Amino acid sequence: MVPLVMAEVGDTVTIRKITGNDQVRQHLAEMGFTVDTRVTVVSHLAGSLILNVRGSRVGIGEAMARRILY
């Protein structure tokens, strides 16, 4: 498994694991990031990612993207 920050623009990946404490995992789940969810990388600029998750575009920073593994 590799962190989401390693995915290229245009890649669609399936989330396999989310690391971090309960609060971090809950925050990501509230934004739609759960195991077995498909995510498409829309943009990757200056460490931040714009992702298409469950039909919505969501922006996350590099630190959060490193907690999402595919």
N, C-alpha and C positions, 0 to 999 in steps of 0.2 A: 504494500500500500504506500502511496505517496501523497503528500499534502496537495490540496487544491491549488495552492499558489504555483505549482509546477505545470498546471494545465495551460495549453495555448489558446489564444483567441479562436473561437469557433468550435472548440472541443466540447462534446457532450459526454459527461461522465456520471457514474452512479456512485453516490456516497456509500462508503462501506463502514466507516467508523467516525465518531466525533469524540475528540479527547478534551480534557479540561475538567474543571470541577463542576459540580451540579449546577451552579448558577450560570456558568458559561454555556453548558449544554442546553439548559432551559432557554436561555436567550436565543441561541441559534435555532432551537426548535420553534420558538415563537415566530421567527422570521421565515420558517419553512424548511430549514435544513434538518432533515431527519434521515436515518439510515434507509437505504434503498430508494431515495429520491434522486431523480435525474436532474442534473444542473448543466446549463450551457454557459460557457464563458463568452460574454459579449465584448468586454474591454478589459485591458490589463495595463494600467497607467501608474507609474511611480509607486508600485507596491500595492495599490488598491485594485480591487476587482469589481467589475460590474457583472452580475450574474443574472441569468433568467432561471427563476426557481418557481415551479408551480404556476407558470403563466404571469409572473410579476418580475420586474427588474429590481434587484437588490444590490446595494453597494456595501462591501465589507473591506476592512483593512487587512494588511498582510498578516498581522498577528492572529486574527480570527481565521483567515484562510489556511493558516498552517495547522489549525486544530481540526480541520475537515479533511478526512483521508478518503481517497478513492482507489 
